[in-house]
Amino acid sequence: TAYEVRLPDRGRYVAGPMTLSSRFPFGLVRCRLPLEEAREIVIYPRLGELSATWLRSQVTPGRGTAGTRRPGRAPGDTFAVREWRPGDSSRWIHWRKSARYGELIVRQFEQTGDRQLAIVLDLWQPSVAEPSAKQAVEDAISFAATLLASACQGPSRRLLLGIAGEPISRLAGRTSPLYLKEASHRLALAQASHEDRRMELWESLQRDLDGGTAVLLISTRTTEMEQNGAWQQVIDRFAGQSAESGVQTMRTGEPAFAEAFRVGS
């Protein structure tokens, strides 16, 4: 025989230990089979649908390597060197040339044409959460999971996922089935926090952010709730570092979110 169990919510489920018992076929003798090992099942977030209008608004013109050069944080073909500037990564210092010229010299890399996408998930909810607040968290996680699934079906690019919740989590890599699996696993286990974890998360993301990163902030807070001026200053400062940087905020309770994303059934 077979039994079907429906697990409607994302998260971790543990089955076992358990005992199977049967009196088949005559009911005179009962057989038991103990299953002492517990099995873990992780349910990934529910995927939804991104609107075609919103997707078109996110498309940026392709930028090939021809005639395009930038100081990069991501490895690529080195085409030149220049003097060190504040904000440059120490990983790209050319120590031999630095010793020759008596000042710090860094490598410059060719533009790879794949602008990094950083999805920053702000999973905040009140300490005593109403059902609507809990649903906002689930909508935000579903939106992030759908974006990652869509990105991993397209051309190779760099992705960065940051989750400000319980726990703080970051995941950097390139689009691939393995990246999507790990990202989905983390989103499945993510929990909201009544504390503001955004600044803590942003500090952990610094080493992966560069001037060509497009940041999409998905937040469960409404505009009226936003009272942290320090956070807005951080975002504005990052957006002003480069003309290629971009920061977009999507709030689950606002019309723009409903227009961009429809939660799956």
N, C-alpha and C positions, 0 to 999 in steps of 0.2 A: 504494500500500500504506500501511499505518498501523502505527505502533509505539506500544506502551503502556509507560510507565515509572511504577512505583509509588515514591513518595517517602514513606516511613513516618514520618519524624521532622520536627518543626517546624524552622523555620530558613530561612536564605537559601541558595539553590542558584543556580549560574551555569552556563548552557549555552552553549558556544561559547568561542572561535571554532571552527568545524568545516568539514569538506568533505563534501558529498554526492557519492557516486560511483555510477555505474550502467553496466552493459553491455547493458541491455535494448534491443532484443528478441533479437538474435541472438548477443550475446557477442563480436562481432568488434571493436567500437569501444567505448571507454570514455569516458563524459562525466563531467566534474567540475564541481561548482558550489560555489565557496568562499563560506562565510557568515562574514564577518570580524567582525561585530558580536556581542558576547556578550549574551545575554538573562538577566535576573535573575528568579528565581521565589522568592517568599516563601511558605512553608507556615505557615499559622496553627495555633495550638495545637488539639489535639483537644478537642472539647466532650464533656461528660458529662451526667449527669442529677442534678438536685437533688431530694432527697426531699421529698414533700409535707409531712411532719411538720416538717422543718426550715424550710421556707418559711413555714409558718403561724406558727412561733415568731418569725419576723423581721418580721411585719406589725405596724406601729404604727398606732394610731387616727389618722384624718385630722384635721388641725388647720387649719381654715380661717382666714380673716382676721378673721371677726367676733369682736370682743372680744379678739383676741389680738394683742399688740404686742411687739416685741423690738428691741433695738439690733442691727442687722444688718450683716454684711459684704457681703452680696449686694445689688445694687441692687434697689429696689422703690419703692413709693409712700411718700414721706415723710409722716409724720403728726404728728411733734412733734420738738422738740429738747430736749437736756438737757446737763448739764455733762459734760466729758470724764472718763473713768475709765481706770485702768491696764488695758491690753489692748485698748482701742478702736483701730480703724484710723484712721490719719491721713487716709485718703482721704475720710472722712465728716465732717471738720471743717467747720463752717459759719463761714467766716472773717469774714463781715460781722457776724454776731451776736457772734462772739468779740471783735471789735474794740469793739462797742457795750457789752458787759458787762464787758470787761476780763479775761476768762478764756476758756479753750477750751470751745467749745460744739460738740457733734456732732449730726448728724441721726439720727433713729430711723426705722426702716422697718417697713412692715406685714409680718406673717408671711405668707410665700407658701404655706405648707402643704406644701412639699416638703423634707423633712429631707435634708440632704446625706449621701450615703454615700461614705465614704473606704475604699477597699480598699488595704491596705498589705501588700505582698508581701515577706516576708523570705526571700530565696533564699540560704540558707547551706548549705554542704556542706564536709566536711573537705578538706584539700589533696590527700589521697589518698582518693578516694571509692569506696566499694563500690557495686555495682549498685543496692543498696537505697537508698542515699543519692541516687543519680542519679534513681531512680524517684520519690523523694519530691519532688524539684524539679519533675519533669514533672507530678506529681499536683497540686502547689500551683498551677502555672501553668494547668493545665486547669481547676481549680476557679475561679480568678480570671476566666478567659476565659468560663466558663459563667455566672458571676454577672453579668458585664457584658452578655453577650448577652441574658440574662433581663431585666435592668434596662432595656435599650434597647428592649424590646418592650412595656414598660409605659408608664404616664403619665410626662410630662416631669418630670425631677428633676435635681438637680445631682449630678455624679459626680466623684470624685477618685481617681486611680490613682497609687500610689507603689510603685516597685520598688527594693528594696535588693539590688542584685546588681552585675553587670558589664554595662552601666554603671548608675549611679544614674539613675532616670528618674521624672518626674512628669507627669501629664496631667490637667488640670482642664477641665470643660465640662459641657454639658447632654446628656442622653440623645438620641442621634440616630444614624443610620447612619454619618455621617461620624466621629463620636466613636468608635463601635465599631470602625470600620476602622482608625483610628489606634492605638487601644488594642490591638487584635489584632496589629497590625504590631509594636508595641513588645514585646508578650509573646512573639511569635514569635522575636525576636532576643535576648531576655533570657538571660543566663547567670548561673549561681550564682557566689558568691564564698566563699572560705574566711576572709575578713575580716568583721568585724562592721560592716556599713554602715548599721545602723538609725538611729543618732544623726545621721549625715550626711544621711540621707533626711528624717528628721523636721524638721530645720532648714529644708530646702527646702520642706516642706509647710506651714510655719507661716502663711504669708500667705493660704492657702486654707482653713485650719481656723477654725471658729467654734464657739460654744457649743452649736449645734444639730446638730453633725456626729456621725453614727454611724460609728464606726471598726471595721472588720473586719480584724484582723491575721491573715494566713495565713502560718504559719511552718513551716519544715522541721525545726526544733529540737524535741527532746522536752523535757518539763518538767525532766527530770534534767539536761539540758544547760544550762539557763538559769541563768547565774551572774552576769549583768550587772545588779547592783542599780540602777545609774543609769538603765538603760532602764525598769525597772519603775516607778521614781519618776516618770519623765517621763509614762508612761501614766497612772499614778494621779493625777498633778497635773492632767492634761488632763481626765480623767473627773470630777474634782471641781470643775471650773470652772463647770459648769451642770448642773441636774437633767436637761436634755435631752440632754446628751452621753452617749455610751455607747461602751464599748470591749469587743469580743468577740475572743477569740483562738481560732483553729482550727489545730491542729497535725496535720500529715499522718500521723503515726505513732500517733495516739490513736483510740480507738473512736468518739468524737464525729464525727470527720472521715468515717470510713467510713459512719456512719449518715446523714450529711448529703449525701454526694456519692458517686456511682458513676461511675468513669471510663469514657468511651465506648470502644467496641471499634474 
